[in-house]
């Protein structure tokens, strides 16, 4: 009889920490990039300087401003300027240049955000004639600052009736059929405002090595859209918005960001009253001139909450 050795129990497989189950070496993933490498704009030792001011410009006189029947046959985005509207734009450009050059700085520049409508793009071209190419830091077409949508081609009689209904219903909440309300415009302006603040924070319109506090932002848009922008920026109430008047064609309003964004740096109390600011809103503008920028949002939230809870105290 031949003795048969009993098979020994197989030893469990041994793996090294750097091998897979087939004995192949694992390749460790590279360490994650530091935030500064992923986002170069964060590597700056100092924060980007805020722009000197934000200038809001309404387009020059358009064909629709002098003949409302144009809206019945020409799409709103394709309505252009009249000859007077071109003059409005060029004169506004000269006023902007005088304003920003009056600071006495040698490195001032302007950066434009513009609605994609024809009348605002033409206004931009008129404004641009006042500046050498080296003074224009850039231009961005921004659909969120377009005109309120009134519902494609407009029937004059129906639009007259709709505007009468809006007057009774409320200018902010009334939505035109197939169009927008001012509240709808507020929603998209909120998104634009956040983009604008992010652009300011990271200096997107100022290349590294060329950053300067003498940058001026110009937003070329439409009357209601600009009023909604101001409402959103200063956290005005619906009631306060509905008391505002429209900009003139080719008119501008200047927010001096170096003073908390106050409108009172370049505009008189009488001008702001004519625009529709109440005494409470004017007091806020006085407060904006003195408040510290890092406390601005918190303190204004407190002020607006008090106004909403205790309106009789205003």
C-alpha contacts under 8 A as a table, 3 or more apart, distances in Angstrom:
res1	aa1	res2	aa2	distance
15	X	19	X	6.48
15	X	20	X	7.36
15	X	21	X	6.98
15	X	23	X	7.21
16	X	19	X	5.34
16	X	20	X	7.91
18	X	25	X	5.57
18	X	26	X	5.21
18	X	27	X	7.80
19	X	22	X	7.51
19	X	23	X	5.22
19	X	24	X	5.06
19	X	25	X	4.21
19	X	26	X	5.09
20	X	23	X	5.39
20	X	24	X	5.43
20	X	25	X	6.42
20	X	26	X	6.24
21	X	24	X	7.41
33	X	36	X	7.93
33	X	37	X	5.94
33	X	38	X	6.34
34	X	37	X	5.33
34	X	38	X	6.54
35	X	38	X	5.11
35	X	39	X	5.93
35	X	40	X	7.98
35	X	42	X	7.42
36	X	39	X	5.20
36	X	40	X	5.21
36	X	41	X	7.38
36	X	42	X	5.51
36	X	43	X	4.96
37	X	40	X	5.60
37	X	43	X	7.89
39	X	42	X	5.72
39	X	43	X	7.53
40	X	43	X	5.45
40	X	44	X	7.86
41	X	44	X	6.25
41	X	202	X	6.06
41	X	203	X	7.96
42	X	202	X	7.48
44	X	47	X	6.71
47	X	201	X	7.42
47	X	202	X	7.81
48	X	200	X	7.41
48	X	201	X	6.18
48	X	202	X	6.24
48	X	203	X	5.59
48	X	211	X	7.05
49	X	203	X	7.61
49	X	211	X	7.12
49	X	212	X	6.34
49	X	213	X	5.10
50	X	200	X	6.31
50	X	201	X	7.56
50	X	213	X	5.96
50	X	215	X	7.86
50	X	257	X	7.36
50	X	258	X	7.63
51	X	54	X	7.32
51	X	200	X	7.30
51	X	213	X	5.56
51	X	214	X	6.27
51	X	215	X	4.74
51	X	216	X	5.53
51	X	217	X	6.86
51	X	257	X	6.83
51	X	258	X	7.87
52	X	213	X	5.83
52	X	214	X	5.30
52	X	215	X	5.57
52	X	216	X	5.49
52	X	256	X	6.53
52	X	257	X	5.84
52	X	258	X	6.03
53	X	215	X	7.45
53	X	216	X	5.19
53	X	217	X	6.38
53	X	254	X	6.90
53	X	255	X	5.55
53	X	256	X	4.50
53	X	257	X	4.95
53	X	258	X	7.11
53	X	261	X	7.69
54	X	216	X	6.04
54	X	217	X	4.75
54	X	218	X	5.85
54	X	219	X	7.51
54	X	254	X	6.05
54	X	255	X	5.09
54	X	256	X	6.60
54	X	257	X	6.93
55	X	216	X	7.41
55	X	217	X	6.10
55	X	218	X	4.67
55	X	219	X	6.23
55	X	252	X	6.67
55	X	253	X	5.86
55	X	254	X	4.57
55	X	255	X	6.14
56	X	218	X	5.94
56	X	219	X	4.99
56	X	220	X	6.31
56	X	221	X	7.55
56	X	226	X	6.92
56	X	252	X	5.34
56	X	253	X	5.18
56	X	254	X	6.33
57	X	218	X	7.11
57	X	219	X	6.03
57	X	220	X	4.83
57	X	221	X	6.26
57	X	222	X	7.85
57	X	250	X	6.50
57	X	251	X	5.86
57	X	252	X	4.40
57	X	253	X	6.73
58	X	120	X	7.86
58	X	220	X	5.97
58	X	221	X	5.28
58	X	222	X	5.12
58	X	223	X	5.91
58	X	226	X	7.59
58	X	247	X	6.51
58	X	248	X	7.14
58	X	249	X	5.77
58	X	250	X	5.32
58	X	251	X	5.64
58	X	252	X	6.43
59	X	62	X	7.71
59	X	85	X	7.66
59	X	89	X	7.07
59	X	119	X	6.34
59	X	120	X	5.21
59	X	123	X	5.54
59	X	220	X	6.61
59	X	221	X	6.21
59	X	222	X	6.25
59	X	249	X	5.71
59	X	250	X	5.28
59	X	251	X	7.74
60	X	81	X	6.51
60	X	84	X	7.56
60	X	85	X	4.09
60	X	86	X	6.39
60	X	87	X	7.73
60	X	88	X	5.14
60	X	89	X	5.48
60	X	119	X	7.34
60	X	120	X	7.76
60	X	123	X	6.08
60	X	249	X	4.55
60	X	250	X	4.31
60	X	251	X	7.87
61	X	65	X	6.15
61	X	66	X	7.80
61	X	81	X	5.82
61	X	82	X	6.06
61	X	84	X	6.34
61	X	85	X	3.95
61	X	86	X	7.64
61	X	88	X	7.05
61	X	249	X	5.21
61	X	250	X	7.07
62	X	65	X	5.15
62	X	66	X	7.00
62	X	79	X	6.92
62	X	80	X	5.63
62	X	81	X	4.08
62	X	82	X	5.33
62	X	85	X	6.03
62	X	119	X	6.43
63	X	66	X	5.60
63	X	67	X	6.10
63	X	68	X	7.93
63	X	70	X	6.99
63	X	79	X	6.40
63	X	80	X	6.09
63	X	81	X	5.77
63	X	82	X	5.57
64	X	67	X	5.03
64	X	68	X	4.99
64	X	69	X	7.38
64	X	70	X	5.66
64	X	71	X	6.55
64	X	79	X	6.87
65	X	68	X	6.51
67	X	70	X	5.95
68	X	71	X	5.89
68	X	72	X	7.88
68	X	156	X	7.40
69	X	72	X	5.43
69	X	73	X	7.41
69	X	156	X	6.63
70	X	73	X	5.67
70	X	74	X	5.79
70	X	79	X	7.88
71	X	74	X	5.42
71	X	75	X	6.51
71	X	76	X	6.24
71	X	153	X	6.02
71	X	154	X	5.50
71	X	155	X	7.77
72	X	75	X	7.87
72	X	153	X	5.19
72	X	154	X	4.83
72	X	155	X	5.70
72	X	156	X	7.03
73	X	153	X	6.66
74	X	78	X	6.60
74	X	79	X	6.57
74	X	153	X	7.17
75	X	78	X	5.43
75	X	79	X	6.78
75	X	152	X	6.63
75	X	153	X	6.10
76	X	79	X	5.54
76	X	117	X	7.76
76	X	152	X	7.18
76	X	153	X	7.47
77	X	116	X	7.54
77	X	117	X	4.49
77	X	118	X	5.87
77	X	119	X	7.77
78	X	117	X	6.40
78	X	118	X	5.20
78	X	119	X	7.47
79	X	117	X	7.65
79	X	118	X	5.99
79	X	119	X	6.08
80	X	118	X	5.39
80	X	119	X	4.38
80	X	122	X	7.18
81	X	84	X	7.61
81	X	85	X	5.03
81	X	86	X	6.24
81	X	119	X	5.36
81	X	122	X	6.93
81	X	123	X	7.71
82	X	85	X	4.82
82	X	86	X	6.48
83	X	86	X	5.22
83	X	87	X	6.54
84	X	87	X	5.02
84	X	88	X	6.11
85	X	88	X	4.84
85	X	89	X	6.28
85	X	123	X	7.67
85	X	249	X	7.46
85	X	250	X	7.35
86	X	89	X	5.15
86	X	90	X	6.30
86	X	122	X	7.50
86	X	123	X	6.67
86	X	126	X	6.14
87	X	90	X	5.12
87	X	91	X	6.02
87	X	126	X	7.63
88	X	91	X	5.33
88	X	92	X	6.11
88	X	249	X	7.00
88	X	250	X	4.91
89	X	92	X	5.10
89	X	93	X	6.19
89	X	123	X	5.11
89	X	124	X	7.32
89	X	125	X	8.00
89	X	126	X	4.87
89	X	127	X	5.37
89	X	250	X	5.56
90	X	93	X	5.06
90	X	94	X	6.47
90	X	123	X	7.86
90	X	126	X	4.62
90	X	127	X	5.13
90	X	128	X	7.85
90	X	129	X	6.77
90	X	130	X	7.12
91	X	94	X	5.18
91	X	95	X	6.40
91	X	127	X	7.66
91	X	250	X	7.98
92	X	95	X	5.03
92	X	96	X	6.23
92	X	127	X	6.46
92	X	250	X	6.05
92	X	251	X	7.02
92	X	252	X	7.52
93	X	96	X	5.11
93	X	97	X	6.20
93	X	126	X	6.97
93	X	127	X	4.03
93	X	128	X	6.64
93	X	129	X	7.16
93	X	130	X	5.39
93	X	131	X	7.97
94	X	97	X	5.06
94	X	98	X	6.17
94	X	127	X	7.45
94	X	130	X	5.48
95	X	98	X	5.16
95	X	99	X	6.16
96	X	99	X	5.03
96	X	100	X	6.25
97	X	100	X	5.39
97	X	101	X	5.80
97	X	130	X	6.62
97	X	131	X	7.19
98	X	101	X	5.30
98	X	102	X	5.81
99	X	102	X	5.25
99	X	103	X	7.34
100	X	103	X	5.82
100	X	108	X	7.10
100	X	216	X	7.46
101	X	104	X	6.00
101	X	105	X	7.00
101	X	108	X	7.16
102	X	105	X	7.95
105	X	108	X	6.10
105	X	214	X	7.18
107	X	212	X	7.36
107	X	214	X	6.57
108	X	135	X	6.99
108	X	212	X	7.79
108	X	214	X	4.67
108	X	215	X	5.70
108	X	216	X	7.53
109	X	134	X	7.94
109	X	135	X	4.67
109	X	136	X	5.72
109	X	137	X	6.04
109	X	214	X	6.62
109	X	215	X	5.08
109	X	216	X	6.14
110	X	135	X	6.28
110	X	136	X	5.08
110	X	137	X	5.77
110	X	138	X	7.53
110	X	215	X	5.85
110	X	216	X	4.70
110	X	217	X	5.78
110	X	218	X	6.91
111	X	136	X	5.96
111	X	137	X	5.13
111	X	138	X	5.05
111	X	139	X	5.94
111	X	205	X	7.13
111	X	215	X	7.38
111	X	216	X	6.24
111	X	217	X	4.94
111	X	218	X	6.08
112	X	138	X	6.36
112	X	139	X	4.65
112	X	140	X	6.20
112	X	217	X	5.97
112	X	218	X	4.80
112	X	219	X	5.90
112	X	220	X	7.28
113	X	139	X	5.96
113	X	140	X	4.91
113	X	141	X	5.87
113	X	142	X	6.15
113	X	217	X	7.59
113	X	218	X	6.21
113	X	219	X	4.76
113	X	220	X	6.22
114	X	120	X	6.65
114	X	121	X	6.78
114	X	124	X	7.33
114	X	139	X	7.50
114	X	140	X	6.33
114	X	141	X	4.95
114	X	142	X	5.64
114	X	143	X	7.94
114	X	145	X	7.18
114	X	219	X	5.84
114	X	220	X	4.72
114	X	221	X	6.18
115	X	120	X	5.90
115	X	121	X	6.95
115	X	141	X	5.98
115	X	142	X	5.40
115	X	143	X	5.59
115	X	144	X	7.37
115	X	145	X	5.28
115	X	146	X	4.76
115	X	147	X	7.74
115	X	220	X	6.39
115	X	221	X	5.43
116	X	120	X	6.84
116	X	121	X	6.36
116	X	141	X	5.92
116	X	142	X	6.61
116	X	143	X	5.86
116	X	146	X	6.56
117	X	120	X	5.50
117	X	121	X	6.24
117	X	146	X	6.75
117	X	147	X	7.81
118	X	121	X	5.11
118	X	122	X	6.06
119	X	122	X	5.16
119	X	123	X	6.10
120	X	123	X	4.83
120	X	124	X	6.14
120	X	220	X	6.22
120	X	221	X	6.13
120	X	222	X	7.76
121	X	124	X	5.00
121	X	125	X	6.44
122	X	125	X	5.06
122	X	126	X	6.34
123	X	126	X	5.02
123	X	127	X	6.15
123	X	220	X	7.62
124	X	127	X	4.99
124	X	128	X	6.00
124	X	220	X	6.91
125	X	128	X	5.04
125	X	129	X	6.68
126	X	129	X	5.60
126	X	130	X	7.88
127	X	130	X	6.03
127	X	131	X	7.88
128	X	131	X	5.53
129	X	132	X	7.72
131	X	135	X	6.10
131	X	136	X	7.00
132	X	135	X	5.42
132	X	136	X	7.08
133	X	136	X	5.47
134	X	137	X	7.27
136	X	139	X	7.86
137	X	205	X	6.76
137	X	206	X	7.39
138	X	205	X	6.97
142	X	145	X	6.01
142	X	146	X	7.56
143	X	146	X	5.39
144	X	188	X	5.78
144	X	189	X	6.28
144	X	191	X	7.96
144	X	192	X	6.31
145	X	188	X	7.96
145	X	189	X	6.74
145	X	192	X	7.63
145	X	221	X	6.04
145	X	222	X	7.71
145	X	225	X	6.39
145	X	226	X	8.00
146	X	221	X	6.42
146	X	222	X	6.91
146	X	225	X	7.12
147	X	221	X	7.27
147	X	222	X	5.61
147	X	223	X	7.96
147	X	224	X	7.39
147	X	225	X	6.24
148	X	179	X	7.76
148	X	180	X	6.17
148	X	181	X	7.36
148	X	182	X	7.16
148	X	185	X	6.47
148	X	224	X	7.10
148	X	225	X	6.80
149	X	152	X	7.40
149	X	176	X	7.95
149	X	179	X	4.81
149	X	180	X	5.17
149	X	181	X	8.00
150	X	154	X	7.50
150	X	176	X	5.76
150	X	177	X	7.44
150	X	178	X	7.23
150	X	179	X	4.65
150	X	180	X	6.29
151	X	154	X	6.85
151	X	176	X	6.64
151	X	177	X	6.11
151	X	178	X	4.62
151	X	179	X	4.17
151	X	180	X	7.62
152	X	178	X	7.55
152	X	179	X	7.59
154	X	158	X	7.63
154	X	159	X	6.54
155	X	158	X	5.31
155	X	159	X	5.92
156	X	159	X	5.12
156	X	160	X	6.16
157	X	160	X	5.10
157	X	161	X	6.39
158	X	161	X	5.14
158	X	162	X	6.09
159	X	162	X	4.89
159	X	163	X	6.09
160	X	163	X	5.31
160	X	164	X	6.41
161	X	164	X	5.12
161	X	165	X	6.30
162	X	165	X	5.04
162	X	166	X	6.10
162	X	176	X	7.08
163	X	166	X	4.86
163	X	167	X	6.21
164	X	167	X	5.15
164	X	168	X	6.68
165	X	168	X	5.21
165	X	169	X	6.00
166	X	169	X	4.91
166	X	170	X	5.53
166	X	171	X	5.68
166	X	174	X	5.52
167	X	170	X	5.53
167	X	171	X	6.16
169	X	173	X	7.49
169	X	174	X	6.14
170	X	173	X	5.87
170	X	174	X	5.92
170	X	242	X	7.81
171	X	174	X	5.82
171	X	181	X	7.85
171	X	182	X	7.00
171	X	242	X	6.30
172	X	181	X	6.38
172	X	182	X	4.74
172	X	183	X	5.70
172	X	238	X	6.80
172	X	241	X	7.74
172	X	242	X	6.74
173	X	181	X	5.63
173	X	182	X	6.19
173	X	183	X	5.66
174	X	181	X	5.25
174	X	182	X	7.33
175	X	179	X	6.44
175	X	180	X	5.00
175	X	181	X	3.93
175	X	182	X	7.51
176	X	179	X	4.84
176	X	180	X	5.65
176	X	181	X	6.39
177	X	180	X	7.72
180	X	183	X	7.81
180	X	184	X	5.73
180	X	185	X	7.04
181	X	184	X	5.13
181	X	185	X	6.59
182	X	185	X	4.93
182	X	186	X	6.13
182	X	224	X	7.60
182	X	228	X	7.34
183	X	186	X	4.87
183	X	187	X	6.49
184	X	187	X	5.22
184	X	188	X	6.81
185	X	188	X	5.40
185	X	189	X	6.06
185	X	225	X	6.82
185	X	228	X	7.20
186	X	189	X	5.02
186	X	190	X	6.06
186	X	228	X	5.93
186	X	229	X	7.40
186	X	232	X	7.12
187	X	190	X	5.18
187	X	191	X	6.78
188	X	191	X	5.14
188	X	192	X	6.37
189	X	192	X	4.87
189	X	193	X	5.97
189	X	225	X	7.87
189	X	228	X	7.37
189	X	229	X	6.21
189	X	232	X	7.56
190	X	193	X	5.09
190	X	194	X	6.43
190	X	232	X	6.80
191	X	194	X	5.29
191	X	195	X	6.43
192	X	195	X	5.00
192	X	196	X	6.05
193	X	196	X	4.94
193	X	197	X	6.11
193	X	229	X	7.91
193	X	233	X	7.64
194	X	197	X	5.11
194	X	198	X	6.15
195	X	198	X	5.07
195	X	199	X	6.10
196	X	199	X	5.02
196	X	200	X	6.21
197	X	200	X	5.02
197	X	201	X	6.09
198	X	201	X	4.99
198	X	202	X	6.24
199	X	202	X	5.53
199	X	203	X	5.68
199	X	204	X	4.96
199	X	205	X	6.99
200	X	203	X	5.08
200	X	204	X	6.70
200	X	205	X	7.76
201	X	204	X	7.97
203	X	206	X	5.18
203	X	207	X	7.27
203	X	211	X	7.44
204	X	207	X	6.98
206	X	210	X	6.13
206	X	211	X	5.29
206	X	212	X	7.67
207	X	210	X	5.48
207	X	211	X	6.46
208	X	211	X	6.24
212	X	215	X	6.36
221	X	225	X	6.79
221	X	226	X	6.54
222	X	225	X	5.35
222	X	226	X	6.01
223	X	226	X	5.39
223	X	227	X	6.39
223	X	246	X	5.62
223	X	247	X	5.70
224	X	227	X	5.08
224	X	228	X	6.17
224	X	246	X	6.98
225	X	228	X	5.09
225	X	229	X	6.13
226	X	229	X	4.86
226	X	230	X	6.31
227	X	230	X	5.17
227	X	231	X	6.20
227	X	241	X	7.36
227	X	244	X	7.40
227	X	246	X	7.50
228	X	231	X	4.86
228	X	232	X	6.11
228	X	241	X	7.46
229	X	232	X	5.18
229	X	233	X	6.04
230	X	233	X	5.02
230	X	234	X	5.95
230	X	235	X	7.90
230	X	236	X	7.84
231	X	234	X	5.52
231	X	235	X	5.47
231	X	236	X	4.76
231	X	237	X	7.22
231	X	241	X	6.30
232	X	235	X	4.98
232	X	236	X	6.70
233	X	236	X	7.95
235	X	300	X	7.98
235	X	304	X	7.67
236	X	240	X	5.99
236	X	241	X	6.56
237	X	240	X	5.12
237	X	241	X	6.23
238	X	241	X	5.03
238	X	242	X	6.22
239	X	242	X	5.25
239	X	243	X	6.66
240	X	243	X	5.35
240	X	244	X	6.98
240	X	277	X	7.58
240	X	278	X	7.67
241	X	244	X	5.47
243	X	276	X	5.61
243	X	277	X	7.53
244	X	275	X	5.87
244	X	276	X	4.26
244	X	277	X	6.73
245	X	274	X	7.66
245	X	275	X	5.18
245	X	276	X	5.69
246	X	275	X	7.23
247	X	251	X	5.79
247	X	252	X	7.29
247	X	275	X	7.73
248	X	251	X	4.84
253	X	263	X	7.72
253	X	267	X	7.94
254	X	263	X	6.22
254	X	266	X	6.40
254	X	267	X	7.66
255	X	261	X	5.07
255	X	262	X	5.73
255	X	263	X	5.09
255	X	265	X	7.78
255	X	266	X	7.88
256	X	259	X	5.81
256	X	260	X	7.11
256	X	261	X	4.81
256	X	262	X	5.64
256	X	263	X	6.54
256	X	265	X	6.35
256	X	266	X	7.61
257	X	260	X	5.23
257	X	261	X	3.96
257	X	262	X	6.90
258	X	261	X	6.57
259	X	262	X	5.85
259	X	265	X	7.85
259	X	288	X	6.73
259	X	289	X	4.82
259	X	290	X	6.87
259	X	291	X	7.99
260	X	288	X	5.04
260	X	289	X	5.62
260	X	290	X	7.23
260	X	291	X	6.53
260	X	292	X	7.14
260	X	293	X	5.82
260	X	296	X	7.52
261	X	288	X	6.53
261	X	289	X	7.35
262	X	265	X	6.26
262	X	285	X	5.35
262	X	286	X	7.27
262	X	288	X	5.29
262	X	289	X	5.50
263	X	266	X	6.39
263	X	267	X	6.11
263	X	285	X	6.41
264	X	267	X	4.98
264	X	268	X	6.06
264	X	269	X	7.02
264	X	285	X	6.46
264	X	286	X	7.15
264	X	289	X	7.77
265	X	268	X	7.88
267	X	271	X	6.15
267	X	272	X	6.76
268	X	271	X	5.19
268	X	272	X	6.40
269	X	272	X	5.18
269	X	273	X	6.10
269	X	282	X	7.41
270	X	273	X	5.08
270	X	274	X	6.22
271	X	274	X	5.11
271	X	275	X	6.33
272	X	275	X	4.89
272	X	276	X	6.41
272	X	277	X	5.66
272	X	282	X	7.79
273	X	276	X	5.04
273	X	277	X	4.92
273	X	278	X	6.62
274	X	277	X	7.38
277	X	280	X	7.93
277	X	281	X	5.59
277	X	282	X	6.29
278	X	281	X	5.11
278	X	282	X	6.18
279	X	282	X	4.98
279	X	283	X	6.10
280	X	283	X	5.07
280	X	284	X	6.35
280	X	314	X	7.17
281	X	284	X	5.00
281	X	285	X	6.39
282	X	285	X	4.97
282	X	286	X	6.37
283	X	286	X	5.05
283	X	287	X	6.24
284	X	287	X	4.89
284	X	288	X	6.11
285	X	288	X	4.90
285	X	289	X	6.53
286	X	289	X	5.35
286	X	290	X	7.15
287	X	290	X	5.50
287	X	291	X	6.02
288	X	291	X	5.33
288	X	296	X	7.82
291	X	295	X	7.13
291	X	296	X	6.31
292	X	295	X	5.50
292	X	296	X	6.19
293	X	296	X	5.05
294	X	297	X	7.53
295	X	298	X	5.64
295	X	299	X	6.09
296	X	299	X	5.48
296	X	300	X	6.09
297	X	300	X	5.26
297	X	301	X	6.18
298	X	301	X	5.27
298	X	302	X	6.53
299	X	302	X	5.12
299	X	303	X	6.29
300	X	303	X	4.89
300	X	304	X	6.06
301	X	304	X	5.25
301	X	305	X	6.05
302	X	305	X	5.17
302	X	306	X	6.27
303	X	306	X	5.25
303	X	307	X	6.33
304	X	307	X	4.99
304	X	308	X	6.24
305	X	308	X	5.18
305	X	309	X	6.11
306	X	309	X	5.17
306	X	310	X	5.70
306	X	311	X	7.58
307	X	310	X	5.33
307	X	311	X	4.99
307	X	313	X	7.42
307	X	314	X	6.74
308	X	311	X	5.73
310	X	313	X	5.70
310	X	314	X	7.70
311	X	314	X	5.65
